[in-house]
Structure formats: structure tokens, C-alpha cells
Amino acid sequence: MSRQRVPQLTRKHQDLDTKIRQEARSPASDDLALQALKRQKLRLKEMIAAAQG
């Protein structure tokens, strides 16, 4: 993976962080959806780390 994708991945990571916070604050939050978002965020973090080398 190239370093050129890092800014794009970082933005997606930040967007997921925002979604996670919103879902967690929601009175009708869905635990399974929250876990899925957290897994996606972790995958992005790993991809960013790999791209940075």
C-alpha cells in the first residue's frame, strides 16, 4: 500500500470515530453495530500503520 493512501485512510478512520461516538451516545444504540464500527476502525488503523511502514 502506498503512502499516498494514508490521508484518505486517516479521514475514513476519523469519520468512523465520529460515527462510533454518535452511536454510543444514542439512547437506542445497537451494540452489534457499534462493535462492527469499532472493528472497521481497527482495520483502518492497521492499514494506516502498514502504509506508513
mmCIF file of the N, C-alpha and C atoms, coordinates in Angstrom:
data_MODEL
# 
_entry.id   MODEL 
# 
loop_
_atom_site.group_PDB 
_atom_site.id 
_atom_site.type_symbol 
_atom_site.label_atom_id 
_atom_site.label_alt_id 
_atom_site.label_comp_id 
_atom_site.label_asym_id 
_atom_site.label_entity_id 
_atom_site.label_seq_id 
_atom_site.pdbx_PDB_ins_code 
_atom_site.Cartn_x 
_atom_site.Cartn_y 
_atom_site.Cartn_z 
_atom_site.occupancy 
_atom_site.B_iso_or_equiv 
_atom_site.pdbx_formal_charge 
_atom_site.auth_seq_id 
_atom_site.auth_comp_id 
_atom_site.auth_asym_id 
_atom_site.auth_atom_id 
_atom_site.pdbx_PDB_model_num 
ATOM 1   N N  . MET A 1 1  ? 0.846   -1.173 0.000  1.00 0.00 ? 1  MET A N  1 
ATOM 2   C CA . MET A 1 1  ? 0.000   0.000  0.000  1.00 0.00 ? 1  MET A CA 1 
ATOM 3   C C  . MET A 1 1  ? 0.892   1.236  0.000  1.00 0.00 ? 1  MET A C  1 
ATOM 4   N N  . SER A 1 2  ? 0.473   2.232  -0.716 1.00 0.00 ? 2  SER A N  1 
ATOM 5   C CA . SER A 1 2  ? 1.304   3.427  -0.831 1.00 0.00 ? 2  SER A CA 1 
ATOM 6   C C  . SER A 1 2  ? 0.982   4.442  0.257  1.00 0.00 ? 2  SER A C  1 
ATOM 7   N N  . ARG A 1 3  ? 1.957   5.286  0.478  1.00 0.00 ? 3  ARG A N  1 
ATOM 8   C CA . ARG A 1 3  ? 1.771   6.356  1.468  1.00 0.00 ? 3  ARG A CA 1 
ATOM 9   C C  . ARG A 1 3  ? 0.748   7.379  0.987  1.00 0.00 ? 3  ARG A C  1 
ATOM 10  N N  . GLN A 1 4  ? 0.461   7.384  -0.291 1.00 0.00 ? 4  GLN A N  1 
ATOM 11  C CA . GLN A 1 4  ? -0.500  8.332  -0.839 1.00 0.00 ? 4  GLN A CA 1 
ATOM 12  C C  . GLN A 1 4  ? -1.906  8.070  -0.294 1.00 0.00 ? 4  GLN A C  1 
ATOM 13  N N  . ARG A 1 5  ? -2.176  6.839  0.105  1.00 0.00 ? 5  ARG A N  1 
ATOM 14  C CA . ARG A 1 5  ? -3.497  6.486  0.622  1.00 0.00 ? 5  ARG A CA 1 
ATOM 15  C C  . ARG A 1 5  ? -3.656  6.834  2.094  1.00 0.00 ? 5  ARG A C  1 
ATOM 16  N N  . VAL A 1 6  ? -2.583  7.138  2.781  1.00 0.00 ? 6  VAL A N  1 
ATOM 17  C CA . VAL A 1 6  ? -2.649  7.398  4.222  1.00 0.00 ? 6  VAL A CA 1 
ATOM 18  C C  . VAL A 1 6  ? -3.628  8.525  4.564  1.00 0.00 ? 6  VAL A C  1 
ATOM 19  N N  . PRO A 1 7  ? -3.585  9.667  3.877  1.00 0.00 ? 7  PRO A N  1 
ATOM 20  C CA . PRO A 1 7  ? -4.553  10.721 4.226  1.00 0.00 ? 7  PRO A CA 1 
ATOM 21  C C  . PRO A 1 7  ? -6.012  10.270 4.044  1.00 0.00 ? 7  PRO A C  1 
ATOM 22  N N  . GLN A 1 8  ? -6.259  9.514  2.993  1.00 0.00 ? 8  GLN A N  1 
ATOM 23  C CA . GLN A 1 8  ? -7.612  9.010  2.736  1.00 0.00 ? 8  GLN A CA 1 
ATOM 24  C C  . GLN A 1 8  ? -8.035  8.044  3.844  1.00 0.00 ? 8  GLN A C  1 
ATOM 25  N N  . LEU A 1 9  ? -7.164  7.142  4.213  1.00 0.00 ? 9  LEU A N  1 
ATOM 26  C CA . LEU A 1 9  ? -7.468  6.183  5.281  1.00 0.00 ? 9  LEU A CA 1 
ATOM 27  C C  . LEU A 1 9  ? -7.640  6.891  6.621  1.00 0.00 ? 9  LEU A C  1 
ATOM 28  N N  . THR A 1 10 ? -6.817  7.892  6.855  1.00 0.00 ? 10 THR A N  1 
ATOM 29  C CA . THR A 1 10 ? -6.913  8.654  8.104  1.00 0.00 ? 10 THR A CA 1 
ATOM 30  C C  . THR A 1 10 ? -8.261  9.359  8.194  1.00 0.00 ? 10 THR A C  1 
ATOM 31  N N  . ARG A 1 11 ? -8.720  9.904  7.091  1.00 0.00 ? 11 ARG A N  1 
ATOM 32  C CA . ARG A 1 11 ? -10.021 10.586 7.075  1.00 0.00 ? 11 ARG A CA 1 
ATOM 33  C C  . ARG A 1 11 ? -11.148 9.588  7.360  1.00 0.00 ? 11 ARG A C  1 
ATOM 34  N N  . LYS A 1 12 ? -11.072 8.417  6.747  1.00 0.00 ? 12 LYS A N  1 
ATOM 35  C CA . LYS A 1 12 ? -12.090 7.392  7.000  1.00 0.00 ? 12 LYS A CA 1 
ATOM 36  C C  . LYS A 1 12 ? -12.066 6.966  8.466  1.00 0.00 ? 12 LYS A C  1 
ATOM 37  N N  . HIS A 1 13 ? -10.866 6.873  9.035  1.00 0.00 ? 13 HIS A N  1 
ATOM 38  C CA . HIS A 1 13 ? -10.709 6.498  10.440 1.00 0.00 ? 13 HIS A CA 1 
ATOM 39  C C  . HIS A 1 13 ? -11.383 7.542  11.333 1.00 0.00 ? 13 HIS A C  1 
ATOM 40  N N  . GLN A 1 14 ? -11.165 8.819  11.023 1.00 0.00 ? 14 GLN A N  1 
ATOM 41  C CA . GLN A 1 14 ? -11.781 9.902  11.791 1.00 0.00 ? 14 GLN A CA 1 
ATOM 42  C C  . GLN A 1 14 ? -13.304 9.899  11.652 1.00 0.00 ? 14 GLN A C  1 
ATOM 43  N N  . ASP A 1 15 ? -13.787 9.617  10.442 1.00 0.00 ? 15 ASP A N  1 
ATOM 44  C CA . ASP A 1 15 ? -15.232 9.550  10.216 1.00 0.00 ? 15 ASP A CA 1 
ATOM 45  C C  . ASP A 1 15 ? -15.856 8.423  11.043 1.00 0.00 ? 15 ASP A C  1 
ATOM 46  N N  . LEU A 1 16 ? -15.189 7.287  11.079 1.00 0.00 ? 16 LEU A N  1 
ATOM 47  C CA . LEU A 1 16 ? -15.690 6.168  11.875 1.00 0.00 ? 16 LEU A CA 1 
ATOM 48  C C  . LEU A 1 16 ? -15.688 6.516  13.359 1.00 0.00 ? 16 LEU A C  1 
ATOM 49  N N  . ASP A 1 17 ? -14.672 7.225  13.799 1.00 0.00 ? 17 ASP A N  1 
ATOM 50  C CA . ASP A 1 17 ? -14.607 7.639  15.199 1.00 0.00 ? 17 ASP A CA 1 
ATOM 51  C C  . ASP A 1 17 ? -15.819 8.501  15.554 1.00 0.00 ? 17 ASP A C  1 
ATOM 52  N N  . THR A 1 18 ? -16.175 9.395  14.657 1.00 0.00 ? 18 THR A N  1 
ATOM 53  C CA . THR A 1 18 ? -17.347 10.251 14.866 1.00 0.00 ? 18 THR A CA 1 
ATOM 54  C C  . THR A 1 18 ? -18.623 9.411  14.919 1.00 0.00 ? 18 THR A C  1 
ATOM 55  N N  . LYS A 1 19 ? -18.758 8.465  13.998 1.00 0.00 ? 19 LYS A N  1 
ATOM 56  C CA . LYS A 1 19 ? -19.935 7.599  13.985 1.00 0.00 ? 19 LYS A CA 1 
ATOM 57  C C  . LYS A 1 19 ? -20.033 6.769  15.256 1.00 0.00 ? 19 LYS A C  1 
ATOM 58  N N  . ILE A 1 20 ? -18.891 6.290  15.735 1.00 0.00 ? 20 ILE A N  1 
ATOM 59  C CA . ILE A 1 20 ? -18.868 5.487  16.958 1.00 0.00 ? 20 ILE A CA 1 
ATOM 60  C C  . ILE A 1 20 ? -19.335 6.321  18.145 1.00 0.00 ? 20 ILE A C  1 
ATOM 61  N N  . ARG A 1 21 ? -18.830 7.542  18.251 1.00 0.00 ? 21 ARG A N  1 
ATOM 62  C CA . ARG A 1 21 ? -19.252 8.416  19.357 1.00 0.00 ? 21 ARG A CA 1 
ATOM 63  C C  . ARG A 1 21 ? -20.742 8.720  19.292 1.00 0.00 ? 21 ARG A C  1 
ATOM 64  N N  . GLN A 1 22 ? -21.249 8.970  18.092 1.00 0.00 ? 22 GLN A N  1 
ATOM 65  C CA . GLN A 1 22 ? -22.671 9.260  17.937 1.00 0.00 ? 22 GLN A CA 1 
ATOM 66  C C  . GLN A 1 22 ? -23.516 8.042  18.307 1.00 0.00 ? 22 GLN A C  1 
ATOM 67  N N  . GLU A 1 23 ? -23.099 6.880  17.854 1.00 0.00 ? 23 GLU A N  1 
ATOM 68  C CA . GLU A 1 23 ? -23.843 5.651  18.155 1.00 0.00 ? 23 GLU A CA 1 
ATOM 69  C C  . GLU A 1 23 ? -23.826 5.360  19.649 1.00 0.00 ? 23 GLU A C  1 
ATOM 70  N N  . ALA A 1 24 ? -22.701 5.579  20.283 1.00 0.00 ? 24 ALA A N  1 
ATOM 71  C CA . ALA A 1 24 ? -22.580 5.304  21.717 1.00 0.00 ? 24 ALA A CA 1 
ATOM 72  C C  . ALA A 1 24 ? -23.463 6.244  22.537 1.00 0.00 ? 24 ALA A C  1 
ATOM 73  N N  . ARG A 1 25 ? -23.658 7.463  22.074 1.00 0.00 ? 25 ARG A N  1 
ATOM 74  C CA . ARG A 1 25 ? -24.485 8.435  22.796 1.00 0.00 ? 25 ARG A CA 1 
ATOM 75  C C  . ARG A 1 25 ? -25.977 8.226  22.573 1.00 0.00 ? 25 ARG A C  1 
ATOM 76  N N  . SER A 1 26 ? -26.318 7.522  21.519 1.00 0.00 ? 26 SER A N  1 
ATOM 77  C CA . SER A 1 26 ? -27.717 7.326  21.170 1.00 0.00 ? 26 SER A CA 1 
ATOM 78  C C  . SER A 1 26 ? -28.419 6.452  22.209 1.00 0.00 ? 26 SER A C  1 
ATOM 79  N N  . PRO A 1 27 ? -29.604 6.853  22.655 1.00 0.00 ? 27 PRO A N  1 
ATOM 80  C CA . PRO A 1 27 ? -30.326 6.033  23.638 1.00 0.00 ? 27 PRO A CA 1 
ATOM 81  C C  . PRO A 1 27 ? -30.709 4.662  23.074 1.00 0.00 ? 27 PRO A C  1 
ATOM 82  N N  . ALA A 1 28 ? -30.865 4.591  21.766 1.00 0.00 ? 28 ALA A N  1 
ATOM 83  C CA . ALA A 1 28 ? -31.228 3.323  21.138 1.00 0.00 ? 28 ALA A CA 1 
ATOM 84  C C  . ALA A 1 28 ? -30.024 2.719  20.422 1.00 0.00 ? 28 ALA A C  1 
ATOM 85  N N  . SER A 1 29 ? -28.853 2.843  21.019 1.00 0.00 ? 29 SER A N  1 
ATOM 86  C CA . SER A 1 29 ? -27.643 2.364  20.351 1.00 0.00 ? 29 SER A CA 1 
ATOM 87  C C  . SER A 1 29 ? -27.681 0.850  20.184 1.00 0.00 ? 29 SER A C  1 
ATOM 88  N N  . ASP A 1 30 ? -27.148 0.409  19.080 1.00 0.00 ? 30 ASP A N  1 
ATOM 89  C CA . ASP A 1 30 ? -27.111 -1.002 18.719 1.00 0.00 ? 30 ASP A CA 1 
ATOM 90  C C  . ASP A 1 30 ? -25.697 -1.521 19.017 1.00 0.00 ? 30 ASP A C  1 
ATOM 91  N N  . ASP A 1 31 ? -25.595 -2.402 19.988 1.00 0.00 ? 31 ASP A N  1 
ATOM 92  C CA . ASP A 1 31 ? -24.280 -2.911 20.393 1.00 0.00 ? 31 ASP A CA 1 
ATOM 93  C C  . ASP A 1 31 ? -23.559 -3.629 19.253 1.00 0.00 ? 31 ASP A C  1 
ATOM 94  N N  . LEU A 1 32 ? -24.295 -4.383 18.448 1.00 0.00 ? 32 LEU A N  1 
ATOM 95  C CA . LEU A 1 32 ? -23.663 -5.096 17.336 1.00 0.00 ? 32 LEU A CA 1 
ATOM 96  C C  . LEU A 1 32 ? -23.147 -4.120 16.284 1.00 0.00 ? 32 LEU A C  1 
ATOM 97  N N  . ALA A 1 33 ? -23.920 -3.088 16.000 1.00 0.00 ? 33 ALA A N  1 
ATOM 98  C CA . ALA A 1 33 ? -23.479 -2.082 15.036 1.00 0.00 ? 33 ALA A CA 1 
ATOM 99  C C  . ALA A 1 33 ? -22.255 -1.349 15.571 1.00 0.00 ? 33 ALA A C  1 
ATOM 100 N N  . LEU A 1 34 ? -22.262 -1.058 16.848 1.00 0.00 ? 34 LEU A N  1 
ATOM 101 C CA . LEU A 1 34 ? -21.133 -0.376 17.483 1.00 0.00 ? 34 LEU A CA 1 
ATOM 102 C C  . LEU A 1 34 ? -19.865 -1.237 17.401 1.00 0.00 ? 34 LEU A C  1 
ATOM 103 N N  . GLN A 1 35 ? -19.995 -2.515 17.655 1.00 0.00 ? 35 GLN A N  1 
ATOM 104 C CA . GLN A 1 35 ? -18.848 -3.418 17.557 1.00 0.00 ? 35 GLN A CA 1 
ATOM 105 C C  . GLN A 1 35 ? -18.324 -3.486 16.129 1.00 0.00 ? 35 GLN A C  1 
ATOM 106 N N  . ALA A 1 36 ? -19.231 -3.514 15.158 1.00 0.00 ? 36 ALA A N  1 
ATOM 107 C CA . ALA A 1 36 ? -18.822 -3.566 13.754 1.00 0.00 ? 36 ALA A CA 1 
ATOM 108 C C  . ALA A 1 36 ? -18.055 -2.305 13.370 1.00 0.00 ? 36 ALA A C  1 
ATOM 109 N N  . LEU A 1 37 ? -18.533 -1.158 13.821 1.00 0.00 ? 37 LEU A N  1 
ATOM 110 C CA . LEU A 1 37 ? -17.837 0.099  13.539 1.00 0.00 ? 37 LEU A CA 1 
ATOM 111 C C  . LEU A 1 37 ? -16.440 0.101  14.163 1.00 0.00 ? 37 LEU A C  1 
ATOM 112 N N  . LYS A 1 38 ? -16.342 -0.416 15.375 1.00 0.00 ? 38 LYS A N  1 
ATOM 113 C CA . LYS A 1 38 ? -15.041 -0.464 16.050 1.00 0.00 ? 38 LYS A CA 1 
ATOM 114 C C  . LYS A 1 38 ? -14.080 -1.397 15.331 1.00 0.00 ? 38 LYS A C  1 
ATOM 115 N N  . ARG A 1 39 ? -14.595 -2.508 14.810 1.00 0.00 ? 39 ARG A N  1 
ATOM 116 C CA . ARG A 1 39 ? -13.733 -3.433 14.039 1.00 0.00 ? 39 ARG A CA 1 
ATOM 117 C C  . ARG A 1 39 ? -13.235 -2.760 12.769 1.00 0.00 ? 39 ARG A C  1 
ATOM 118 N N  . GLN A 1 40 ? -14.121 -2.035 12.086 1.00 0.00 ? 40 GLN A N  1 
ATOM 119 C CA . GLN A 1 40 ? -13.720 -1.327 10.874 1.00 0.00 ? 40 GLN A CA 1 
ATOM 120 C C  . GLN A 1 40 ? -12.651 -0.285 11.192 1.00 0.00 ? 40 GLN A C  1 
ATOM 121 N N  . LYS A 1 41 ? -12.828 0.407  12.298 1.00 0.00 ? 41 LYS A N  1 
ATOM 122 C CA . LYS A 1 41 ? -11.863 1.432  12.700 1.00 0.00 ? 41 LYS A CA 1 
ATOM 123 C C  . LYS A 1 41 ? -10.503 0.798  12.989 1.00 0.00 ? 41 LYS A C  1 
ATOM 124 N N  . LEU A 1 42 ? -10.510 -0.349 13.647 1.00 0.00 ? 42 LEU A N  1 
ATOM 125 C CA . LEU A 1 42 ? -9.263  -1.047 13.944 1.00 0.00 ? 42 LEU A CA 1 
ATOM 126 C C  . LEU A 1 42 ? -8.576  -1.503 12.657 1.00 0.00 ? 42 LEU A C  1 
ATOM 127 N N  . ARG A 1 43 ? -9.342  -2.030 11.702 1.00 0.00 ? 43 ARG A N  1 
ATOM 128 C CA . ARG A 1 43 ? -8.765  -2.444 10.422 1.00 0.00 ? 43 ARG A CA 1 
ATOM 129 C C  . ARG A 1 43 ? -8.112  -1.263 9.711  1.00 0.00 ? 43 ARG A C  1 
ATOM 130 N N  . LEU A 1 44 ? -8.790  -0.113 9.739  1.00 0.00 ? 44 LEU A N  1 
ATOM 131 C CA . LEU A 1 44 ? -8.216  1.075  9.108  1.00 0.00 ? 44 LEU A CA 1 
ATOM 132 C C  . LEU A 1 44 ? -6.932  1.488  9.809  1.00 0.00 ? 44 LEU A C  1 
ATOM 133 N N  . LYS A 1 45 ? -6.922  1.423  11.133 1.00 0.00 ? 45 LYS A N  1 
ATOM 134 C CA . LYS A 1 45 ? -5.719  1.787  11.887 1.00 0.00 ? 45 LYS A CA 1 
ATOM 135 C C  . LYS A 1 45 ? -4.554  0.873  11.496 1.00 0.00 ? 45 LYS A C  1 
ATOM 136 N N  . GLU A 1 46 ? -4.829  -0.412 11.337 1.00 0.00 ? 46 GLU A N  1 
ATOM 137 C CA . GLU A 1 46 ? -3.787  -1.354 10.935 1.00 0.00 ? 46 GLU A CA 1 
ATOM 138 C C  . GLU A 1 46 ? -3.301  -1.061 9.526  1.00 0.00 ? 46 GLU A C  1 
ATOM 139 N N  . MET A 1 47 ? -4.233  -0.693 8.617  1.00 0.00 ? 47 MET A N  1 
ATOM 140 C CA . MET A 1 47 ? -3.851  -0.367 7.257  1.00 0.00 ? 47 MET A CA 1 
ATOM 141 C C  . MET A 1 47 ? -2.989  0.888  7.211  1.00 0.00 ? 47 MET A C  1 
ATOM 142 N N  . ILE A 1 48 ? -3.318  1.866  8.046  1.00 0.00 ? 48 ILE A N  1 
ATOM 143 C CA . ILE A 1 48 ? -2.536  3.113  8.097  1.00 0.00 ? 48 ILE A CA 1 
ATOM 144 C C  . ILE A 1 48 ? -1.117  2.803  8.599  1.00 0.00 ? 48 ILE A C  1 
ATOM 145 N N  . ALA A 1 49 ? -1.029  1.992  9.637  1.00 0.00 ? 49 ALA A N  1 
ATOM 146 C CA . ALA A 1 49 ? 0.283   1.636  10.193 1.00 0.00 ? 49 ALA A CA 1 
ATOM 147 C C  . ALA A 1 49 ? 1.120   0.892  9.158  1.00 0.00 ? 49 ALA A C  1 
ATOM 148 N N  . ALA A 1 50 ? 0.490   -0.014 8.414  1.00 0.00 ? 50 ALA A N  1 
ATOM 149 C CA . ALA A 1 50 ? 1.214   -0.764 7.396  1.00 0.00 ? 50 ALA A CA 1 
ATOM 150 C C  . ALA A 1 50 ? 1.688   0.143  6.265  1.00 0.00 ? 50 ALA A C  1 
ATOM 151 N N  . ALA A 1 51 ? 0.868   1.109  5.895  1.00 0.00 ? 51 ALA A N  1 
ATOM 152 C CA . ALA A 1 51 ? 1.227   2.021  4.807  1.00 0.00 ? 51 ALA A CA 1 
ATOM 153 C C  . ALA A 1 51 ? 2.358   2.955  5.203  1.00 0.00 ? 51 ALA A C  1 
ATOM 154 N N  . GLN A 1 52 ? 2.434   3.282  6.488  1.00 0.00 ? 52 GLN A N  1 
ATOM 155 C CA . GLN A 1 52 ? 3.488   4.168  6.942  1.00 0.00 ? 52 GLN A CA 1 
ATOM 156 C C  . GLN A 1 52 ? 4.809   3.440  7.097  1.00 0.00 ? 52 GLN A C  1 
ATOM 157 N N  . GLY A 1 53 ? 4.718   2.146  7.128  1.00 0.00 ? 53 GLY A N  1 
ATOM 158 C CA . GLY A 1 53 ? 5.893   1.312  7.076  1.00 0.00 ? 53 GLY A CA 1 
ATOM 159 C C  . GLY A 1 53 ? 6.641   1.099  8.279  1.00 0.00 ? 53 GLY A C  1 
# 
